[in-house]
Amino acid sequence: MASPIGFVGLGIMGEGMAARLVSEGIAGTEQNPLVIWNRTASKCHSFQKRFGGGDDDDTTTNNNKQPIIIIKDTPKEVVETCTVTYSMVSTPEASRSVFEGETGVLAGVTTGKSIVDCATLAEADMIRMDQAVRDKGGRFLEAPVSGSKGPAAQGTLIFLCAGSKELFDEIKDHGLNVMGKASHFFHTNVGYGTRAKLVVNSLMGTMLAAFGEALAVSESMGLNPTTMLDVIGQGAIQTPMYNLKGPKMIVQDHTPNFPLKHAHKDMALACDMAKHVGTEYSVMESAERLFRTARNDAELNIADDDFSAVYELIHKQSTSEVSKKRKNIG
């Protein structure tokens, strides 16, 4: 009996994740067709064309042995068709619309349906979604990911999960394993996955803000920034993020892997979380303020650029000759 697998949201992250399900044989087979939906329908057709998959709803035959990829008109139809549906939508606003809309994810949930939501939302949002799914007889797994566009395409994401342990155990080695290099289950109560994700992303943003300031000081003091990247990469403070972002920041290449507006959203949520539990978060708060200013700067217009573009705001707010020259180039 065929058991289609659903995927809602083929954006920067979702496209790579869904592609891994197909390329690794988890979905797109006669036994497990892949059923997809995206707000921009053209992305679904491009995805289908990429794999040569058919759009026929008849999943019983596949003479050409091409992946079976079925496009649906609504998230509701995806969920109705599939036993397990993954969802990866970019913002809380979009997620709420896709989940709660008249033809959204929740509308398709009935007894036996399972939803795996991989977005980064507020904890309260995840709790509300979990309750709504369970009220209709379904299962819900909160599964935000650590990683961006590259890791999504390479299958090296890290899943941070909470909710249905039964569902987690079913897909850990038959789904999550091909999309990620590790999967962690924190608690049966939804919210713990989001907490872990916000800790990770707030630290990442804070690190990049500090790195950007250090790099700007280096350039302004006449130090060769490329040499400084080598020095940083050779010591105890080295990190893959610096190695990846540093060279691009120097040449003003902020092609989005993780958009700045999304990074700021996560940092703002993390600050709210820290405030709520009563922990000191002044360093995180300063970094969040820097990202917020960058996101709202109409002149720079970098909200949709990679979060490394916060480096442009650091230079804009600086008065060194190097910064002035960079602003004129930009």
N, C-alpha and C positions, 0 to 999 in steps of 0.2 A: 504493500500500500504506500503510495507516494506521500511524503511529508514535506511540503514546500517550506522554505525558510524565507522570511520576509526581511526587507531592509528599507527603512524610511529615512530619507535624507542622504543625498549624494553630494554633499559639499566638499570642502577642503579635506575633511577627515573621513566622512562617510564613503566617499568614492574609493579611497584606498582600502578601507576596511572591507567593503563589499567585494572589491576585486580580489582580496586575499581569500575570501570564502569560496570564490569561483576557481581561482588558480590552484588552490590547494585541494579541490575536490570535495569540500564540505557542502557546497551548494552549487546549483547549476546542472545537477545530474538528473537522470530520469527519476531516481528515487527521491531526490531532494532538489527540486527546481528552485531557482532564486526568483522571488517576487519583489519588485521594487516600486518605489514612488518617490518623487521629489517635487518641491514647489515649482521649480523650473523644469518643465517636462522634457525640454531638449536635452538635459543632462542624462535623463534616463535613456533616451534614444542613442545618445553618444556612447553611453556605457554598454548598451546592448550591442551596438555596432562594433565596439572595441573587441568584444569576445565572439562576435559572429553568432550570437544567440538569437533564437526566434522569439516572436511575440505571440505565438499561438497559445491559447489557453489549454490546448490538448497536450498534456504532459505525459501521455502514455507511450508516445513514439518519438524517436530521435535518430532517424536513419543516418544522418550525417555526423553523428557523435559530437555535435557542437553543443556548447553549454546552453541549457534551457533557461532563458531569462525572460520573465513575464512582467510587463509594465501594467500597473493598475492606475485608475484615474483618481483614486482617493486613498488615504491611509486606512480608512475603514475597510476597504476591499482587500488591502494587503493582509490585515489582521484576520479578517474572515477566512482568507484562503490558507493561512499558515498556522502551524502549531506554535512556532517561536518566531517573534518579530523583533529585530534590533532597530533601535531608533537613535539617530545622531543628528540633532538639530542645533544650530549655532547659538541662539540667544534664548533667554528666558521667555521673551515675548513670542518669538517664533515657536518655541517648544509648547507654550500654552495653547497657541492657536492650533497647532498640528495635533496636539493631544486631545484637547477638549472641544474642538470644532464639531459642527453637526455631522461631518463626514470624517472626523478625526480618528485617531488611534483608539480612544476609549469606546467610541461608538461601535467598533468591531469586536470588542472583547466579550466573550461568553465563557462559560465553564470550560476549562481545559486550555484556554489560550494563555500564552506566556509572553510578557513584554520585558525586553532588556533595554533599559534606557542608558545611553552612554554619554549624554550631555552633562555639562557642568552647570548646575542650577543652584538656587538657594536650597538649603536643607528642607525648609518648609514646603517648597514646591515638590521635592521628591516624596516627602511623606504624604502629601495630598494625592499625588499620582498613584502611589502604592496602595493607599486605602481605596481609591476609586476602582482600581483594577481588581483588588481582592473582593470588593463589594459585589462585583459582577461575576465572581467565581474564577477569576484568572490568577496567575502568578506574576510577581513583579520582582525584577532584579535591578537594583541600582548599580550601575557599572561605569562611572566616569573613568576616563583614561588619562594617564600621564604620557605625554608625547604629542607631537605635532604632525604636519603633513608627511614628512619623510618617514618617520617611524610607522605611520599608518600604512603607507605604501609598502614598507619593508616587512611589516608584520612584527614590529618590535615595540609595540605599545605595552603599557603596564595597566592592567585593569584593577580598579579599587572598588570592591563590591560589598553590598549589603542587601538584605532582604531574604528572598527564598533560597535557602541553602540547597534544597532539592534541585531547583533550577540551575543553580551555580554548578552543582556536581554533574549535572547532565551535559552542560555545554563547556565546562572547563577544558576538557580534552577533545571536544568536538565542536569547535567554533572559536572560543577565546584563544585557544592554543595557536591557531594559525594567524590570528590578528595581533597577538601580543606575545612578548617573551616571558611574561609573568602575570599571574592572576592572584590577587589577595582577597580573602573573604574576611571582613572585619566583624560583622554582627548580623544577627537575624533582624534587627531593627533597622529599617531604612533611615538613612541620614549619616551613618558612619562612613560610607564611601565618599559622600560629598565632603565631609569634614577632612578626610585624608587628602582629597584632591585640592581643596582650598589651601591646606597647609603647604602642599607641594608647589602650587602655582604662585602663592604669595612669596615663598622663598625664592622661586625662580625670578619673579619680577624684581624683588629687592636686590638679588644678586646682580641682575643685569643693569639696574640703575647705578649701583656702586661701581660696577665694571665700566660703565659708560663715563662716569665721572673720572675714574682713574685714567682711562684712555685719553680723555680730553685734556687732563692735566699733563699727561705724557707728551702729547702733541704740542701743547702750548709751551712746554718747557724745552722744546727742541729735541726731545728724544724720538728716535725712529720708532713709530708705532708698531711696525712689523717686528722689529727686534724685541720690543716690549711684549708682544704677544708670545714670542718664543720664550722669553724669560718667565712669563706667567705660566706658560704651558709646561715648563720644566720643573716647577716647584710644587709645594704642598697645596697651593691654591688653584692648581690647574683643574679644569672641568671641561667636558665635551662641549658644553654650551658656549664657553668663551672661544674654544677652538673653532666652532662653527660660525658664530656670530661676529667675532672680532674682525676677520679679514673683510667681511661684507660691510661692517660699520665704517671702516676706514674709507672705503670707496663709495659710500652712500648707496649701497645696494640693499634695499629693504623689501625685496620681493616677499610677499606674505606666505609664511608657513603657519604662523600663529598671529593673527591680526592684533594690532595694538589695542583696539577697542574691546576685544575679548579678554586680553590680558588684564586690562584695567577693570573690567567687570568682575573678574575673579578676585582681583586684589581688594576691590571694594567689599565684596562679599566676605572675604577673609577678615578684613578689618571689623566688619560688623560682628562676625563670629567671635573674634578676640575680645571685643568690647563686651559682648553678651556674657562670656564666661569669666570676665574680670582679670584678664592677663595684660601685662604691659606690652604695648605693640608700637612704640614710637618710631622705631626704624621702619617697620612695615608701613606705618601711616605716612611717613615722609615719602617713601617710594610710591605709595598709592597716589599721593598728591601730585607727584611729578608726572605720573602716567595720566592722571586726570587732566592736568594742564595740557599735556601733549595731545590727548584725545580731542580736547575742545579748541585747540589752536587752529582757527580758520585759515590763517596765513600759511602755516606749515602743511595743513591738510594731510595728515599722516594717520588718521584713525584706522584706515583700511590697510595700511602698510604693516609689515611685520613689526612685532613689538620691539625689535631692535631699533626702530626709528625714534624711540625716546632719546636716542643719542643726538638727534637733530635739535631737540628742545634744549638739551644740555648745552650745546654750542650756541643756540640762540640766546640763552640766558647768560652766556659768558661774554667777557669783554676783551679777551686776549686777541692778538693779531691773527692767530691761526683761526680762531672762531669767527672773527669778522670776515676773513677770506672765505671760509667755508660757507658762511651765510650768503655771500655774494655769488658763490658758485651754485649753491642750491637754488 
